[in-house]
Amino acid sequence: MKSYREMDKNELLTAKAALEEKYKEEQAKGLKLNMARGKPGASQLDLAMGMLDVVNSEADMRTVLGNDTRNYGDIDGIGESRRLMADMLEVQKDNIIVYGNSSLNIMYDRISHAMTHGVRGGVPFCRQPELKFLCPVPGYDRHFRITEYFGFEMINIPMNENGPDMDLVEQYVNNDPAVKGIWCVPKYSNPTGISYSDEVVRRFANLHPAAPDFMIYWDNAYCIHHLYDDKQDEILNILTECEKAGNPDMVYMFGSTSKITFPGAGISALATSFANVDAIKKQLSIQTIGHDKINQLRHARFFGNIDGLKAHMKKHAELLRPKFEAVLTAFDRDLAGLDVGTWVKPRGGYFISFDALPGCAKKIVAMCKDAGVVLTGAGATYPYGKDPLDSNIRIAPSFPTPEEMEQAAAIFTLCVRLASVDYYLEKLG
């Protein structure tokens, strides 16, 4: 197939006419497909339904230590759930605090607490004249909304195949005391699907922040979300590497079962140094009487241990893999060799990132919507919703069926080709 870049004006006009005819046919079908957010599909949610039966009115509600989950106590989480989440995040049990259903809520809470009370007894952020936060891009829109809400100046850090541009990260962190943190999704990153290399993790651990209250916000959301048994990314443990580097208190790691059991009724956890755990537990004793220990018990008994959790995730992979492959097959079939964009083939996670030609992302998203396919808004993967190149589009294959994903992917690639033909025609003048 001849590249659009190599076509002359007449060839591009001919291609455009054929694509426009096909687009009208797709519009006439009246489809309603949504791949905007990374929501688990109904078949994935069905996998966890048995969890609702392991704790009922006849069940023993006590933990292995004899604590009654119906009552007060275990402010840092019951032992069984702490062990489960520690094994999932590959840390020690004493590094873990188990919270409620949302890791995003923990992230917000950590930033909010730093605003009013500072980090490790430091000056509260609200009393500091300038606040900056590093944001690897493309990245997770909900991360950016938190720091935007609290008034941080957000700084774009480009991502590459190994993770964030660490030369730039080190330049900012090691020299600017206004830089208070960096968002990270280190494994099967949202949305690019890449995993941080060993060198990147070690460079994070060996940062020398100019700000004494700088923290790494390590959102390990997809730590066990593999798509393949024989092709799985592994990353170094940031807590271990920070301890080796003499920076044990510099990182907060987050995780949850939101895309493992039920997004609205999972459990979440914070992993950090022993000193940080002690300080946070003192705060929690004022903030709450404890999180939902019955739900923690339900999760611990349903999975049993990390092996049960991993076996459960293989079932998720069997459901997700055909959806991802439907998209990637369509990309290879319809877009390869046309010079219309680039994409990554992830081994796990929940997203596929597509980089269109400059200035085309918003147009592609709008065209898809008019043809019945809803995507995440163009620009959402950048702070303030502003993609400087207007090129990145995040695709979430999880919610539709595999058949719906085939339809949606075909429409997406059609819109990419149409927008790209227009891009090259405009360049020819």
C-alpha positions in Angstrom: 0.0 0.0 0.0 1.4 3.4 -1.0 2.1 5.9 1.7 -0.1 9.0 1.8 3.1 10.9 2.2 4.3 9.7 -1.2 1.0 10.4 -3.1 0.5 13.4 -5.3 -2.5 15.6 -5.1 -4.7 13.7 -7.5 -3.9 10.4 -5.8 -4.9 11.9 -2.4 -8.1 13.3 -3.8 -9.0 9.9 -5.2 -8.3 8.2 -1.9 -10.3 10.9 -0.1 -13.4 10.4 -2.3 -13.3 6.6 -1.6 -12.8 7.1 2.1 -15.7 9.6 2.3 -18.0 7.2 0.6 -17.1 4.5 3.1 -17.5 6.9 6.0 -21.1 7.7 4.9 -21.8 4.0 4.9 -20.6 3.7 8.5 -22.6 6.7 9.6 -25.7 5.1 8.2 -25.4 2.1 10.4 -26.3 4.1 13.5 -23.8 2.4 15.7 -23.4 3.3 19.4 -20.0 2.1 20.7 -18.0 3.4 23.6 -14.3 3.0 24.2 -13.8 6.3 26.1 -12.8 5.0 29.6 -11.1 1.9 30.9 -14.2 0.3 32.4 -14.2 -3.5 32.9 -16.8 -5.2 30.7 -19.7 -7.1 32.2 -18.0 -10.4 31.6 -15.1 -9.3 33.7 -17.3 -8.2 36.5 -19.0 -11.6 36.4 -15.7 -13.2 37.4 -15.9 -11.7 40.9 -19.5 -12.5 41.6 -18.6 -15.4 43.9 -16.9 -13.0 46.2 -20.4 -11.8 47.3 -21.0 -15.3 48.7 -17.9 -15.9 50.8 -19.1 -13.5 53.5 -22.8 -13.7 54.4 -25.0 -13.7 57.5 -23.7 -17.2 58.4 -20.1 -16.4 58.0 -17.4 -16.1 60.8 -16.6 -12.4 60.6 -13.4 -12.6 62.6 -9.9 -12.3 61.1 -7.2 -14.9 61.6 -6.1 -12.9 64.6 -9.6 -13.0 66.0 -10.6 -9.4 65.4 -14.2 -8.8 64.6 -14.5 -7.1 61.2 -18.0 -5.8 62.1 -16.5 -3.5 64.8 -13.9 -0.8 65.2 -10.2 -1.6 64.9 -7.5 -2.4 62.3 -7.2 1.2 61.1 -4.5 0.2 58.7 -6.5 -2.8 57.4 -7.0 -6.3 58.5 -3.9 -8.5 58.3 -5.2 -10.8 55.6 -5.9 -7.9 53.2 -2.6 -6.2 54.0 -0.8 -9.5 53.2 -2.8 -9.8 49.9 -2.1 -6.3 48.8 1.6 -6.4 49.9 2.1 -9.5 47.8 0.4 -7.9 44.8 2.6 -4.8 45.1 5.7 -6.9 46.0 6.4 -5.1 49.3 6.5 -6.1 52.9 3.2 -6.3 54.8 4.4 -3.6 57.2 4.8 -1.2 54.3 1.0 -1.4 53.6 -2.1 0.5 54.6 -5.3 -0.8 53.2 -8.0 1.9 52.5 -11.4 1.9 50.9 -12.4 1.3 47.3 -10.3 3.9 45.4 -6.6 4.4 45.1 -7.4 7.7 43.4 -8.9 8.8 46.7 -5.6 8.0 48.5 -3.7 10.1 46.0 -6.0 13.0 46.5 -5.7 12.6 50.2 -1.9 12.6 50.2 -1.8 15.8 48.1 -4.6 17.4 50.3 -2.7 16.6 53.5 0.5 18.0 52.1 -1.4 21.2 51.3 -2.6 21.7 54.8 0.1 19.9 56.9 3.1 19.5 54.7 5.2 16.4 54.0 7.0 14.8 56.9 6.4 17.8 59.1 7.6 20.3 56.4 6.0 23.6 55.5 2.4 23.1 54.2 2.2 23.5 50.5 -0.5 26.2 51.0 2.1 28.4 52.7 4.7 28.0 49.9 4.9 30.7 47.1 5.3 28.3 44.2 4.2 24.8 43.5 5.1 22.6 40.5 4.4 19.0 39.6 6.0 16.9 36.9 3.6 15.1 34.6 4.8 12.4 32.2 2.9 12.7 28.9 0.8 11.3 27.5 -0.5 10.3 30.9 -3.5 9.7 33.2 -6.0 12.5 33.1 -7.3 12.0 36.6 -3.8 12.4 38.0 -3.6 15.8 36.3 -7.0 16.9 37.6 -5.9 16.4 41.2 -2.8 18.6 40.8 -4.7 21.1 38.7 -7.4 21.3 41.4 -4.8 22.2 44.1 -3.3 24.9 41.9 0.1 23.3 40.9 1.9 24.4 37.8 2.1 21.2 35.8 5.1 20.5 33.7 5.1 18.1 30.8 7.7 15.4 30.8 7.9 13.4 27.5 7.6 9.6 27.6 9.8 7.3 25.6 10.0 3.6 25.2 11.8 3.3 28.6 9.6 5.6 30.7 9.8 9.4 31.4 12.7 11.5 30.0 14.9 11.1 33.1 17.4 13.8 32.0 14.5 16.3 32.2 13.2 14.8 35.4 16.6 15.1 37.1 17.0 18.6 35.8 13.8 19.8 37.4 13.8 17.7 40.6 17.4 18.2 41.5 17.5 22.0 40.9 14.0 23.5 41.5 12.7 23.5 45.0 9.2 24.3 43.8 8.9 20.8 42.2 7.0 18.8 44.8 6.2 15.6 43.0 5.8 13.5 39.9 3.0 11.3 38.7 4.1 7.8 37.5 2.2 4.8 36.1 5.3 2.6 35.9 3.9 -0.7 34.6 1.8 -0.9 31.4 1.5 2.9 31.6 -1.7 4.7 31.1 -2.1 5.2 28.1 1.1 4.2 26.3 1.3 0.6 27.7 5.1 0.9 28.2 6.8 -0.2 31.4 9.7 1.6 33.0 13.2 0.2 32.4 15.5 -0.8 35.3 17.6 2.2 34.6 14.6 4.6 34.8 13.5 3.1 38.2 17.0 3.3 39.6 17.4 6.9 38.4 14.1 7.8 40.2 15.4 6.2 43.4 18.6 8.2 43.2 17.1 11.6 42.7 18.5 14.4 44.9 15.5 16.7 45.2 16.1 20.4 45.8 12.8 20.3 47.7 12.9 18.5 51.0 9.2 17.7 50.6 9.4 16.2 47.1 7.6 12.8 46.6 7.3 10.3 43.9 3.6 9.3 43.4 4.0 5.8 42.0 0.6 4.6 40.8 1.2 0.9 40.2 -2.4 0.4 39.0 -1.6 -2.4 36.4 1.1 -4.4 38.4 -0.6 -7.7 37.6 -2.7 -6.8 34.6 -0.9 -8.9 32.0 -2.4 -9.8 28.7 -0.2 -12.8 27.9 1.3 -15.7 30.0 4.5 -15.8 28.0 5.1 -12.1 27.5 5.0 -10.2 30.8 6.8 -7.0 31.7 8.5 -6.8 35.1 9.8 -3.7 36.8 12.1 -3.1 39.7 10.5 -2.3 43.0 10.7 1.4 43.7 10.5 1.0 47.5 13.5 -1.4 47.5 15.5 0.8 45.2 14.8 4.0 47.2 15.9 2.3 50.3 19.2 1.2 48.6 19.7 4.7 47.4 19.2 6.2 50.9 15.9 7.7 50.0 13.4 5.4 51.8 10.8 8.0 52.5 10.6 9.5 49.0 7.9 7.4 47.4 4.2 6.6 47.8 3.1 3.5 45.8 -0.6 3.0 45.1 -2.7 0.0 44.0 -6.2 -1.3 44.1 -8.5 -4.1 43.0 -10.7 -1.8 41.0 -10.0 -3.6 37.7 -9.7 -7.0 39.4 -13.0 -7.3 41.3 -15.6 -4.4 41.3 -14.5 -0.9 40.5 -17.0 0.6 42.9 -16.4 -1.9 45.7 -12.8 -3.0 45.6 -10.0 -2.3 48.1 -7.1 0.0 47.7 -3.7 0.3 49.3 -0.8 2.6 49.9 2.7 1.2 50.2 5.5 3.4 51.6 8.3 3.4 54.1 7.9 2.3 57.7 8.4 5.9 58.9 5.7 7.2 56.5 3.3 4.4 57.5 3.6 5.4 61.1 3.0 9.1 60.4 0.0 8.3 58.1 -1.6 6.0 60.7 -1.5 8.8 63.2 -3.3 11.0 60.7 -5.8 8.2 59.9 -6.6 7.8 63.6 -8.0 11.4 63.5 -9.5 11.2 60.0 -11.5 7.9 60.2 -12.6 5.1 62.5 -11.4 2.7 59.8 -12.3 1.5 56.3 -14.7 -1.3 55.3 -13.1 -4.3 56.9 -15.9 -6.6 55.8 -15.1 -5.9 52.2 -11.4 -6.5 53.0 -12.3 -9.8 54.5 -14.4 -10.7 51.5 -11.5 -10.0 49.2 -9.0 -12.0 51.3 -11.2 -15.0 51.5 -12.2 -15.0 47.9 -8.6 -15.0 46.6 -7.0 -16.8 49.5 -3.5 -15.6 48.6 -1.5 -14.1 45.8 -1.7 -17.3 43.7 -5.5 -17.1 43.8 -5.2 -13.5 42.7 -2.9 -14.3 39.8 -5.2 -17.1 38.7 -8.1 -14.7 38.7 -6.1 -12.2 36.5 -5.5 -14.9 33.9 -9.3 -15.1 33.5 -9.3 -11.3 32.9 -6.5 -11.6 30.3 -8.5 -14.2 28.4 -11.4 -11.8 28.1 -9.3 -8.7 27.4 -6.8 -10.1 25.0 -9.2 -10.6 22.0 -10.3 -7.0 22.4 -6.8 -5.6 22.3 -5.9 -7.8 19.4 -9.0 -6.6 17.5 -7.7 -3.1 17.7 -4.1 -3.9 16.9 -5.0 -6.1 14.0 -7.1 -3.3 12.5 -4.2 -0.9 12.9 -1.8 -3.3 11.2 -4.3 -4.0 8.4 -5.5 -0.5 7.7 -2.8 1.9 8.8 0.6 0.2 8.5 2.8 1.8 5.8 0.5 4.8 5.2 2.5 7.3 7.4 -0.6 8.3 9.3 0.5 7.7 12.9 2.3 5.5 15.4 1.1 3.1 18.2 2.4 0.8 20.8 1.5 -2.9 21.2 1.1 -3.3 25.0 1.6 -6.5 26.9 -0.8 -5.5 29.6 -2.8 -2.7 31.2 -6.0 -1.2 29.9 -5.2 1.1 27.0 -3.7 1.5 23.6 -2.1 4.9 22.7 -2.3 6.2 19.2 -0.3 9.2 18.0 -1.9 10.7 14.9 -0.3 13.3 12.6 0.0 16.7 14.2 -3.2 18.6 14.4 -5.4 15.6 13.7 -6.4 14.1 17.1 -9.5 16.3 17.7 -10.7 15.9 14.2 -10.4 12.1 14.4 -12.2 11.9 17.7 -15.0 14.2 16.4 -15.4 12.1 13.2 -15.5 8.9 15.2 -18.3 10.3 17.4 -20.3 11.3 14.3 -20.0 7.7 13.1 -21.1 6.3 16.5 -17.8 5.6 18.3 -17.1 7.5 21.5 -13.4 8.0 22.4 -11.7 9.8 25.3 -11.5 13.4 24.4 -8.4 14.5 22.5 -6.0 16.3 24.8 -7.2 14.4 27.9 -3.8 12.7 28.3 -2.1 16.0 28.9 -2.3 18.5 31.7 -5.0 21.1 31.3 -6.4 19.0 28.5 -3.9 20.6 26.1 -2.0 18.3 23.8 0.6 20.7 22.2 0.7 18.7 19.0 -3.0 17.6 19.0 -1.9 14.1 18.2 -2.5 11.7 21.1 -5.6 9.5 21.3 -6.2 7.0 24.1 -8.2 3.9 23.2 -9.9 1.8 25.9 -10.8 -1.6 24.5 -12.1 -3.2 27.7 -15.8 -2.3 27.9 -17.2 -3.3 24.4 -17.4 -6.9 23.2 -14.7 -8.2 20.9 -17.1 -8.0 18.0 -17.9 -4.4 18.9 -14.2 -3.6 19.2 -13.7 -4.9 15.6 -16.4 -2.5 14.4 -15.1 0.4 16.5 -11.5 -0.2 15.4 -12.5 -0.3 11.7 -14.3 3.1 12.1 -11.3 4.5 14.0 -8.8 3.6 11.3 -11.2 4.9 8.6 -11.3 8.3 10.4 -7.5 8.3 10.8 -7.1 7.8 7.1 -9.5 10.5 6.3 -7.9 13.0 8.6 -4.5 12.1 7.4 -5.4 12.5 3.7 -6.7 16.0 4.6 -3.4 16.7 6.4 -1.3 15.8 3.4 -3.6 17.7 1.0 -3.2 20.8 3.1 0.5 20.5 3.1 0.5 20.3 -0.7 -1.7 23.4 -0.8 
